[in-house]
Amino acid sequence: MTSRKAPGPRRAPGQSESETNAGPLRREWTKRLGADARARVEKDAACFLHQSVSSPCLSAIAKAQGIWIEDMDGRRYMDFHGNSVHHIGYGHPRLKQAIARQMDELPFAPRRFTCDAAIALAEKLGAITPGALNKVLFTTGGSDAVETALKIARVATGRFKTLSFWDAFHGAGFGASSVGGEQLFRLGPIGPLLAGAEHVPPFDAYRNPFGIEHSRDTPREGEVGDMVASLIRFTLEKEGDVAAFIAEPNRAVPYIPPPGFWKKVRAACNDAGALLIFDEIPTGLGKTGKMFACDHDAVVPDILVLGKALGGGILPIAATICRPELDVCGDFALGHYTHEKNPVTCRAALTTIEIIEEEGLVENAALTGAWALERMGGMMDRHQAIGDVRGRGFLLGIDLVKDRASKEPARELAEEVLYRCLDNGLSFKISMGSVLTLTPALVTTRDEMEQALGIIDAAIAAATRAGRR
Ligand SMILES: Cc1ncc(COP(=O)(O)O)c(C=O)c1O
């Protein structure tokens, strides 16, 4: 007899892109907080709405400088997470000066008025993005920029359906949650979400749902990519009226697309009359060792979405950038967002891009990231618990498994490694329950990278010696 899962009113969502605050090891670790941090964490839990990847918080922060953060107890951590906002390092002096000067000159632009900083940023984004993407709209957060892209796709195509990847994250708004594929944002009473939001499996070769056995020794990511690209073409054809396919060109978990994958998807979208939207909110502005992750494949989307690091790790700003033919919403309101042409956030973004260009940060991410990936390969040779290492530039992942044959995620081991690393001055996040996900600032040097990987190496050795799986 087969057993059935009992239907229940509430089911806990599965693990997704960020580790939740419910882990048993997390409770143990927070018991060791000093008095100052503990007092803040308790106050925070009392006054903030609880959600599974933020409050109750891990600790309380007092300083953020360069690649470092410091908690209220004076413990310092290299921040290899930073929500991917800290490309230029926290508190870059040139950015702080530019923001201060802009606040003196013009602190705000109310709706109906434009300003120099907003125009200069729009022109700069048009110049650095690929192809003819040059019509821009600014929002305060990435989720809103995704909503804007979806609205443009609807108006431009006269269609409302979307296609996107399971497990993807595109933001917390209803539109963004609908095209997202994480249970954390979809399961249970928050729905119903937008109608017509269809999904396909991602191009994750290591744990693909097609039964294709991929590993470092027998790489078969090309086959997985072909399978997913065919599925996308098939679904677009069968649906027949999809407005847009939206995806991160390089999944932030990280999963790296196999060569040629995006060219096939681009062709499938063209044939089906669907737009291609690239969400480069975490990957844009150099994270993957090119200015945009889609530059690796030389595929130009119809709409590109940026956010996170655009505000230099100080201010919130995001952008939707599309080709001029998609300027089709003149009679409607896409945003009219309160801070749509805020001169201070625009100045911050413009200065951040200048710093990235002038300090050679994209090149550093490419070179130091390639070196790190090789070093991680060496760690995999020594640790059976590492099932896979993957990455591009400064988007790197170490996938921990209970055993290499089953690839079963080693969730407890990943948690223990994280807390051992925190004890030794390194912070990062865990994705999908078992992937140590490293997204360091683009200013991180080879020595700092070496130091961080050394901390992880030692933590994996100690945790596996202690019998954690
Ligand atoms: C791929 C992706 N899209 C959208 C978002 C949403 O951005 P925001 O948190 O600024 O709304 C994020 C944030 O983590 C992201 O990683």
The ligand as a MOL file (V3000), in Angstrom:
LIG
                    3D

  0  0  0     0  0            999 V3000
M  V30 BEGIN CTAB
M  V30 COUNTS 16 16 0 0 0
M  V30 BEGIN ATOM
M  V30 1 C 17.0970 37.8870 -8.4730 0
M  V30 2 C 16.4220 38.8850 -7.5900 0
M  V30 3 N 15.3440 39.5370 -8.0680 0
M  V30 4 C 14.6730 40.4400 -7.3160 0
M  V30 5 C 15.0610 40.7050 -6.0160 0
M  V30 6 C 14.2470 41.6840 -5.1970 0
M  V30 7 O 14.9440 42.8430 -4.9170 0
M  V30 8 P 14.4840 43.7650 -3.6910 0
M  V30 9 O 14.7600 42.9870 -2.4370 0
M  V30 10 O 15.3040 45.0020 -3.8280 0
M  V30 11 O 13.0230 44.0260 -3.8760 0
M  V30 12 C 16.1690 40.0590 -5.4780 0
M  V30 13 C 16.5820 40.3090 -4.0820 0
M  V30 14 O 17.2430 39.5410 -3.4340 0
M  V30 15 C 16.8680 39.1140 -6.2800 0
M  V30 16 O 17.9210 38.4430 -5.8080 0
M  V30 END ATOM
M  V30 BEGIN BOND
M  V30 1 1 1 2
M  V30 2 1 2 3
M  V30 3 2 2 15
M  V30 4 2 3 4
M  V30 5 1 4 5
M  V30 6 1 5 6
M  V30 7 2 5 12
M  V30 8 1 6 7
M  V30 9 1 7 8
M  V30 10 2 8 9
M  V30 11 1 8 10
M  V30 12 1 8 11
M  V30 13 1 12 13
M  V30 14 1 12 15
M  V30 15 2 13 14
M  V30 16 1 15 16
M  V30 END BOND
M  V30 END CTAB
M  END
